[in-house]
Amino acid sequence: MSDNLILGNKGEDLAAGFLKENGYKIIIRNYKSKLGEVDIVAFDKDVLCFIEVKTRNSLEFGLPKEAVSPFKQRQLAKAALLFLKEKKFLNKKARFDIVSVLCSQSSPKIDLIKNAFELDESFSL
């Protein structure tokens, strides 16, 4: 397993624990579809959250959350919409969150960005 995969898995584990501690109920981790992947799908009270986890060892390439580009946002949205359709959750409130994990210190710094981005009105599959 590559160093990036190990770091990514560590970040996702830390993020999942952090989310649980903050009241999220995790439905699935690493949801994969033909249209993309969502790291974590969870409920925050009555809102279904599609959560992208970004982990870095340093700030050399910027903050982890800055790696969620507009392209990545569209890929996440496509996978999320397919998940909503498959699970018949189209009537649920939903949002996109980002968990940013920085592992450069002795203890990781974890930031949660709720409602990190919205889809533009022209979005469609």
N, C-alpha and C positions, 0 to 999 in steps of 0.2 A: 504494500500500500504506500502511495506517495506521501511525502510530508504534508502536502496541501490537503489531501484527503483525511489524514490523521487530524490535522488542525481543524478542518471543517467539521468532522465528526465530534471532536471535543467541544467546539463552539455550539453545535446543535444540542449536545447533551446539556451543556451549561444553560443554554437558552430555554430548553424544555423545563429544567428544574426551576429556573427563575420565573417562568410563566406560571407554573403550578403554584409557586409560593405567592404569586400575585393574583391568584384566583381564577386563572384560566383553566378550562377543562379540555385537555388535548384529545382530539378525535383521531387524528392520524399524523404520523410523521413520514416524511418523504413520499408524499402522494405523487405518483408518476402517471402521466397520460401521454397520448400521442402528441399532445400540444405543448407539453412542458411539465415542469415539476414545481411542487410547493413544498418547502421544507417542513412546515408545521401548519396543520389546520386545527383550530381550537375555538371553543366558545369563550367569550368574555361576557359573562352574564347572558343576555339574549342575542348578542351579536356574534356572527360567525366570522372569525378572523383568519385571513390567509397571511401567513407570516414567513417572511424571508429572513434568514439568518446569515449575517456576514461576519466573518471572523478574520482578524489579522493579528500578527505577532508584533507589528510596529506601525508607526504612523508614516513610514517612508513613502508609501503610496497613497496617503490620505486616510481619512476616517473610514471604517468599514462600511458605514451606511452610504458613503459616496459611491460605492461600487454598484448600487442598484440603479442602473442607467434606465433611460426611457425605453430602450429595447427590452431590458430585463423586466421592466414593469409590464409591458405588453405581453410578454411570454407568461408571466405570472398570472395576469388577468385572463388569458386564454385558458390556462389550466384550471383556474378558479371557476370560471364559468362552466367548464365541462364538469367539474366536481359538483357544482350546484345542480346541474341538470341530472347527472347520474343519481344523486342522492335525493332528488326531488325537494331541494331546499331553495328553490327559486323565490319562495315567499319570505325567506329569512333576510333580516338585515345583515349586511356583510361589509367588511372593510379590509384594507391592506395595512399590515403593521410590519415594521422592521425591527429586528433585534440585532444590535451592534455589539460584538464581543471583541474586546481588545485584550490580548493575553500577554502584553509586554511587561507588566508588573508582576510582583510575586502573587498577587491575587487578581484575577481577571476583572476588568471593568465592563459591566453589562448595561447597555442603555436600550430602553424600549421606546420606539417611536410609534404611537398609536395613530391610525389614519394617516400613514406616511405619504400616501399619494392617492389621487383619484383618477379615474379614467376620463378621457375627454369624451364629449358627447357623441363623437362619430365612431367610437370603438364598436367593432363587431368581429365575430369569428369569420 
